[in-house]
Amino acid sequence: MFSRIRWMIVLLCVCAVVGGMRSHSEWNAVHSAEMGPFTGRAVLVTDPEPVGAGVRIVSEIAGQRFESWLYGSKAKRALLHVAGESLAVIGQREPTRSRYQRRLEVRHIVGRFEVSALSDVEQGAQAFESRFMLAANRVRSALSEGAQTLSGDQGALFSGLVYGDDSQQPDSMVARFRSSGLAHLTAVSGQNVAFILAVVAPVLTRLKRSPRLVVTLLILAWFAIMTRVEPSVVRAVTMAGISAIVFAAGRTSSASKILAATMLGLFVIDPFLVWSVGWWLSVGGCGGLILLSQPLKRSLESTRMAHHPWLMVWIVPSLAAQLGVLPVSVMIFGWPSAMSVPCNLLAVPVAGIVMLLGVPVALAAGFAPVSVAHVLMWPFGIGVRWVDTVAAIGERLQPPMWINLAASSILVGLGLWAMLPRHRCDNLEI
């Protein structure tokens, strides 16, 4: 036991030293970026994002990331491209002079690139950095085609639920999902990764151990690229990858150890993750599910809910995840709405069905004739409309602050009650 603790302390010290060195190296890279004129190829790191009358892009130029704001014909041309594609650019690299400079730096954006000319590269508009990126973008495009068969804003919400693309969601939809505590549904997380693996499970189970591991890791990497490698996706994909490796090695490991290994490993690879709110919300939600689900279940079993197992399966995961993200949510966004718990209980099960079946059905709809696509996507329109309606009701029924504080306090009290040790007294005689 002592030897095990000693090795854990040594490992933590090594990770701390390496992480410190990596952090120092990353800050140096950000603050010593090459500036000046540039003519050549820029690779889009993110999808072009319409903001007001302009378009914001993040591109990689000579191995460094720059932010650009485009207007007019340049903006229209940029919107024809997606992440991974290359553009021929002429412009000036300048230091960032913005109150959001630190926020940009921790996303590895070293400066601003003022574009004076922009065009397709010689190979044409479909020049990608890799065939892997090309495959991921083609699937994403097919999913988008399927989602567009839904009417109104339903397609935009479907895209957010299934593969995390919230770029087409109107501001009103974003606001109501935040107000009702459902914004996490449009951020890809472990639930989406689990559903993707569930979809391909019939194929994976037919493979032998080594080929199954290779295919699983490739699918996880492809999904991360398709969903634009957001921090929450990175956490979920890394945990799934470690789990697959452990299983292929014929061993077992607890979810808490896998989460800890994921955090340590990714902090060493990218120390700037400590500045990502999305990362900490993802870790908090996952940690809540891992550490609090069983204690909450045992506590609720002592109540009348013990006679309704389906009710605990419905309630426990939502409460555990809400407790897990509560500290970060309070520090960054303030006290959450008391409506977040009931809204999650009503919306998450339906959203889960949309996430599970949305990928294969939307892919089929993307390649099918329009009439067939409408039939295939019609049930998802109902599910998406339900989730949006729950969000709208949650926004409309916003309670006063004291109720929000009371609800959060009750939630914390429930978590503490669940974590208290319980001692059985079956052998005591009176």
N, C-alpha and C positions, 0 to 999 in steps of 0.2 A: 504493500500500500504506500509506504514512504517513498519507495523507488518510483512509483507511478506519479506521485505528486511532484517529486523532484524533476522528472522529465517534463511534466506539464509546465512547471515554472521555467525551465530552461527554454522550452519551445516558445512560451510567451515572451521571454526576454529577447530571443532571436528575432521573433516577428516584430517586436517593438523597435529593435535596432534597424532591421531591414526596412521596416515601414518608415522610420524617421529619415533614413537615407533616401528612400524613394520619394518621400514628400519634399525633401530639400532639392532633389534633382528636378522634380516637376515644377516647383516654384521658379527655379533657375531657368528652366526651359520657357516658361511663360514670360519672364521678365527680360529675357535676352533674345527675343525673337528678332529676326531680320526684317527690317523695314525698307521702304523705297519702292521704285517703279518695278512692275512685273509684267511680262508678256509671256503667255504660255497656257498651260492646261490647269484648270481648277476642277477638282472632284467634289461634287455635292456630298456633304456629310449628312444633311437632313433634307427632308422634302421642303420645297419652297413654301413659305407660310405667308398667306395674304394677311396684311395688317393695315387696316384703313385703306388709303389710296395706293399703298406700296406693297412690296413683297420682300420679306426677309429671308435671306439664305445664309447658311453656314457652309463654307467650302474649305477644302484642304489644298493649300498652295505650297509647294516645295516642302511638304511634310509638316506644315503648320496650319492651324485652323484660324480662319478669319470670318468675321461677320460682315455682311453687305446688305444695304438697303437699295432696292431697285424700283424704278418708276417708269411709267410709259411703256414703250416698246420693249425695253429690257425686261421689265417685269412680266410682260406677256410671254416673252420667249422663255424666261426662266420657269414659268408655270407649266411649260410643256415637258419638263424634265422631272426626274425623281432622284432620290438619294442613290448614290453609286454611279450616276452618269457623269460624264466629263463635258466641260465647256471650255472653249477657247476664249480667254479673257485678256484685256489690256487694262491696266489700272495702277493705282498707287496704294501700297501697304502703309498704314498709319497706326500709331498707338491709339488705344481706346481712350476716349475722353468722355466718360459717362459716369453717372452716379451708380450705374449697375456694373461697374468695372469688375468688382470682386466676383459678382455672380457669373460674369462671362469667363473670368480666369479659371474658376473652379470647374468650368466645363471645357477647359483646355482651349478656349478661344483667346488668342494672343493679341489680336488687334482688329482693326477695321480695314476693309478693302474697298476703296472707292473705284467702282467700275466705270471706265470711260467707253469701253467697247466689249460686246459679248456676242458670241456666235457658237454654232455647233462645231465640234471638232471635225477634222477631215474625214474620219471614218463614218461620220453621220451621227444622227441624234441618239442612236442606241449604243453608244460606246460605254461599256461598263468596265469596272476594274477587274471583275472576275466572273466566270460562268456561274459560280455559286450565288453571287449577288444578282445576276441576271435571272436565275431560276426563282429566287425569292421574290424579285420584283414582278415577274410574270404571274406568279401565284397571287400576289397582292393585287395586281391589276385585274385578274379574273374575279377575285373576291369583290373588288370595287364594282365591277360590271354587274355582278349578281345583286349587290346591295342597292344599286341604282334603280332596280325594278320596283323597290318600295316607294310609296308616295311620300311627298313632303319631306319632313326632316327625319322620317323613320329610317331611311337609308344611312344618313349620317350617324344616327345613334347605333344602328346595327353594326356599322364599321367600328365604332368605338368599343362596343361590347365584345366583338369577335377578335379583332386584331389591333385594338388600341389606337385607331386613326380618328382623332377628334378634331381634325383640321377643318372639317366642313360643318361642324356643329355651330349653330347660331349662338350669340352671346346669351340670349334668354335661356336656352337649354343648359348651357354651362352653369349659369347662375342658379337655376332651380335644382340641378344635381348637387351643387355645392351646398346649397341651403338645406337640402333634405338629407345630407350625409351619404349620398349615393355616388359621389364623384369617383370613388375607387372602382366602380364598375367599368368605367371607360379607360382604366389604366391596366394594362396587361399584367397579370400576376401569376402566382402558382396555380390558381384555379384554371386559367387558360392553358397553361402548360400541361396540367394533368388531363384536361379534356383532349388536347392534341394527341397525347400518348395513348389515351383511351381509343381514339379514332383509328390509330395505326396498330393497336394491340393485336388484332387478328393476323396481321402480317408478321409482326415481331415475334409472336409466340411460335411461329413455324420455323424460325431460324435457330441455329445452334448458338451456344453461349457467346463466342467471340464475334461472329458476324452480327448477332443481335446487339451487342454493345456498340460496335462501330456504327451500325445503322441508327441506333438510338441517339448517339452523340451527334451524328450528322443532322438528324431531324431537329434536335435541340438547337444546334448552331443555325440551321436554316430558319427556324422559328424566331430566334433572337434577331437575326438580320431582317426578316420580314416585318417585325414589329419595331424596328429601328433602335434596337439595343438600348432601351430605356433602363434606368437603374433597377426598377422593380422586375423587369424581364431578366436582367443579368442575375439578380439574386435567385429567382425561381429556376432559371435554366441551369445555373451552377449547382444548386441543390439537387436538381433532378439528375444532372450528370454524375455527381459524386455518388448518389444513391445507385445509379446504374453500374458504376465501376465497382462499388462495394458488393453488389449482388452478383456481378459477373465473377468476382474473386471468391465467391462462395462464403462470404462472411455477412455479418449483420452489424448494424450500427443504429443508435437511436437518432430520432429526428433532431433532438437538441444538439447532439454532437455534430451532425451534418450542418446545421445552421451555424454553429460556432466555427467550424472549419471553413465554411463559405465566407463568413465575415472576415476571418483572419486572412484568408487567401486573397480575397478581392481588395482588402485594404492595402495589402502589399503591392498588388498589381496596379491599383488606382487609388492612391491615398485621398484624392479629391472627393471620393464617395462620402466621406464624413460630412461634407457640406451639402449633400443632396437630401432635401426633404422627402422626395419620393422614395429614396433608398430607406430612410429611417421608418417611414410609414409602412413600407413593405416588410422590413425586418420586424417591426412592432406587431403587425397583423399576424405574421407567421409565428413569431414567438408566443403571442397570445394563444393561438390555436394549439401550439405544441405543449405549452406549460399549463394552460388553464382549462382546456377542454375536459380532461378527466376529473380534476377537482370539482369543476362546476357540475359535471354529470353526477358525481357521487353525492354532492350536496343536494342537488335537486331530486335525487332518488329518495331522499328522506322526506320528501313532501308528497303530495297527491299526484305529482307528475310521474311518479314511479309506475302508475297504472296506465300511462300513455307514452310508451317509448317513442312513438313517432313524433310526439311533441318535443321531446328532448333532442332528438336528431335535428329538428327544425330550429330550436332556440339556442342550444348550447354553442354551436360554431359561431353564430352571429355575435353572441355575448362575449365569447372569448376573443374574437378578432377586435370587437369594439374596445374592450379593455386594453388590448395590446397596443392599439394606436392612440389611446386617449392621452398619454403624456406628451407625445409629439404634437398631436392635434391642438392641445391646450396651449403649449408653448408657442406654436407658430400661428395658429388661426384663431385662438381664443376658445371659449367653452363651446362644445358642440351642441347642436339643437337637440332637445329632448325627443324630437320627431325622428331622429336618425335611427333609433332602435326599431320602432315599429315599421318605418319605411324599409329598412334592410330586411326585416322578417318577411315583408310582403313582396319585395322586389327581387331579392337574391335568388330564390328558387326558380322563378321564371327566367331571370337573366342567365342562370346556369344552364337551363335547357337550350336557350338561344346560343350560348357559347359552345355547348357540346355538339349540337347538330348543325350549327351555322356554317362551319368551315366546309364540310363535304357538300352540303346542299347549295351553298352560295357558289362553290366552284362549279358544280353541275349547272347551276343557273347561268353562270358567266359564259358558258360555252353552248348553252341551249338556245333554241329560237325564243323570241321575246314572249310569245304566248305561253310556251312551256315554262319559261323562267318566272312569269307572274304566278303561275299555279304553284310552282315549287316554293316560292318565297312568301306566298300568302299567309301561311301559319305564323311565320316569323314576324310579319307585320302586326299580328295580334299580340304576340309576346312583347315586342318592342313598344307597342302602344300602351300596354299594361305598365311596363316599367316607367315610361315617361309620365303616365297619369299618376302613379304613386309619387314620383318626384314633384309633380305640380301640386298635388295635395299637400305634401310635406312642406313645400315652400309657402303655400297659402295659409297653413295652420301653424305658423311660427309662434311659439309661446314666449312669454316674457322671460327676461334673463334669470329671474329667481327660480323659475321652473327648470330651466336648463341646468342651473347649478345643482338643484335638488336631484334631478335625474342622474347627473354625472356622479353625485355623491352616493346615490343608491347603487349605481353600477360599481363604483369602487368598493363600497361596503360589501356588495355581493361577492366580488372577487376576493376580498380579504377573508370573508367568512368561508369561502370555498377552500382557501389555502390553509386555514387553521387545522392543526392535527386533531384527529378524532381518536379517542381511546375506547376500545370496546370493554365492557364491564360484564360480559356474559358469565364469568366465573364467580362473580360476587354473590354472596348469599346474605340475605337479610334475616 
